[in-house]
Amino acid sequence: MSGDHNISYSLMCAVCEGNVERVRELIDSFDLSYSQARSEGYALLCIAVFNEHTEVAKLLLTYGSKVKISWFSSLRLGCEVFLL
């Protein structure tokens, strides 16, 4: 369990920093998948959008992170800011 926590923490840090290559490396090295609607993928995508790391957000979407947009969600608001 501790190893999974460390990987998740490392991935979250890389997303927060906008480190596209590190995010890709962690996802590929540990065969992480966001093809299912999992809260981790959604949270990481929100963090990337909130911090304006568009390349990381695109990468997470490419790897299958699901977008769950409700009308007033922070992710939707973040996406609207990028579209302005």
C-alpha positions as CSV (number, residue, x, y, z in Angstrom):
1,M,0.0,0.0,0.0
2,S,2.8,2.4,0.9
3,G,4.4,2.0,-2.6
4,D,1.1,2.9,-4.3
5,H,0.8,5.9,-2.0
6,N,4.4,7.0,-3.0
7,I,3.6,6.6,-6.7
8,S,0.4,8.6,-6.4
9,Y,2.2,11.3,-4.4
10,S,5.0,11.5,-7.0
11,L,2.5,11.7,-9.8
12,M,0.5,14.4,-8.0
13,C,3.7,16.4,-7.4
14,A,4.7,16.1,-11.1
15,V,1.2,17.3,-12.2
16,C,1.3,20.3,-9.7
17,E,4.8,21.3,-11.1
18,G,3.6,20.9,-14.7
19,N,6.4,18.4,-15.4
20,V,5.0,16.7,-18.5
21,E,7.9,14.3,-18.9
22,R,7.8,13.1,-15.3
23,V,4.0,12.6,-15.5
24,R,4.5,10.5,-18.7
25,E,7.4,8.6,-17.1
26,L,5.3,7.7,-14.0
27,I,2.3,6.7,-15.9
28,D,4.3,4.5,-18.4
29,S,6.7,3.0,-15.8
30,F,3.9,1.9,-13.4
31,D,1.4,1.1,-16.1
32,L,-1.1,3.5,-14.6
33,S,-4.4,3.7,-16.4
34,Y,-7.2,6.3,-16.2
35,S,-9.4,4.5,-18.7
36,Q,-12.0,4.0,-15.9
37,A,-13.8,6.9,-14.3
38,R,-11.6,7.0,-11.2
39,S,-11.4,9.9,-8.8
40,E,-7.5,9.9,-9.1
41,G,-7.6,10.8,-12.8
42,Y,-10.3,13.4,-12.3
43,A,-8.4,15.0,-9.4
44,L,-5.1,15.1,-11.3
45,L,-6.9,16.7,-14.3
46,C,-8.4,19.3,-12.0
47,I,-5.0,20.1,-10.5
48,A,-3.4,20.4,-14.0
49,V,-6.2,22.7,-15.2
50,F,-6.3,24.8,-12.0
51,N,-2.5,25.4,-12.3
52,E,-2.8,26.2,-16.0
53,H,-0.6,23.2,-17.0
54,T,-2.3,22.6,-20.4
55,E,0.3,20.1,-21.7
56,V,-0.1,18.0,-18.6
57,A,-3.9,18.2,-18.9
58,K,-3.7,17.1,-22.5
59,L,-1.4,14.2,-21.6
60,L,-3.8,13.1,-18.8
61,L,-6.7,13.2,-21.3
62,T,-4.7,11.2,-23.8
63,Y,-4.1,8.6,-21.1
64,G,-7.8,8.4,-20.5
65,S,-8.6,10.7,-17.6
66,K,-12.3,11.2,-17.6
67,V,-13.9,14.6,-17.6
68,K,-16.9,14.8,-15.2
69,I,-18.2,18.3,-15.8
70,S,-21.2,19.5,-13.8
71,W,-22.4,23.0,-14.5
72,F,-20.6,24.7,-11.7
73,S,-17.5,22.4,-11.3
74,S,-14.1,23.9,-10.9
75,L,-12.9,21.9,-13.9
76,R,-15.6,23.5,-16.1
77,L,-14.7,27.0,-14.9
78,G,-11.0,26.2,-15.5
79,C,-11.8,25.1,-19.0
80,E,-13.8,28.2,-19.7
81,V,-10.9,30.3,-18.7
82,F,-8.6,28.6,-21.2
83,L,-11.2,29.1,-23.9
84,L,-11.5,32.9,-23.4
